Amino acid sequence: MPNVQIREVPEDVHEALVRKAQLAGQSLQQYLSAQLVVIASTPTVDEVIDLIERREKGSVSRSSTIAALRDERARR
């Protein structure tokens, strides 16, 4: 498994991360490893936009859309 090393972390940031790890009942390494998994698995805004743009577009006629809306309103 690859290693990641981060240098020159501000002291206050390090202390906050140590506190969060302690609250989670984890070592700093365990906590940061879990957080990296979350970061890596969360899509960025650009990735979400790209997924949306690559979706197959549907084709619904205007008349069928209006008919579907009328039917839905009539059921309420």
N, C-alpha and C positions, 0 to 999 in steps of 0.2 A: 504494500500500500504506500503511495507517495506521501511525503512529508511536506508541510507548509510551515514556513517560518516568517514571522512578522517582526520587524525591528522598529525601534523608536516609537513605541506606543506611549502616548501621554500617560503620566502617572495616574491621573484621575480616571481615565478610561480603563486602565488596568484594574484599579481598585473597584470600579463599578462592575467589571466583568467577574472579578473574584467573588464579590458579594452575590451576584446573580448565580454563579456556579454553586456557591455554598447553599443558597436558598433552594436550589434545585437538587441538592444532595449529590452533587457531582464534582469531580475535579475540574479545574479550569480547562484542561485538555478535552475531557469528555463533553463539557458544556459547549466549548467552541466548535468541536467536531459536529455536534448535533445542530448547532446554529448554522454551520456551513451547509449541512444537508438541506435545511429549510431554505437558505438563500439560493442554493443551486436548483432546487425543485420549484421555486416560485418564478413564474414567467415575468419578464419585464414588460413594460407597457408596449414597447416596440414589438416584442414577440407576440403579444396578444393581438395587436393591430395586424400583424402579418398573418396570423391564423385567421382572423376575421376576413381579411382581404382574399385569402386563398379558398374560402368556403365556396362551395358550389352555389350559385345563385338560382333561386326558384323562378318560376314564371307563372304568375297568376294574373288573369285578365282583370281589368277594372270592373267589368260587370259581375264576375264571380266574387270579387272582393266585396262589392256593395251588397250582393245577395247574401253572402255569409254574415256580414254585419247586421243586415236586417233580420236574418234568422236568429242570430244570437240575441239581439234586442227584443225580439218577439218572445223568446223563451223566458225573459226576466219578468 
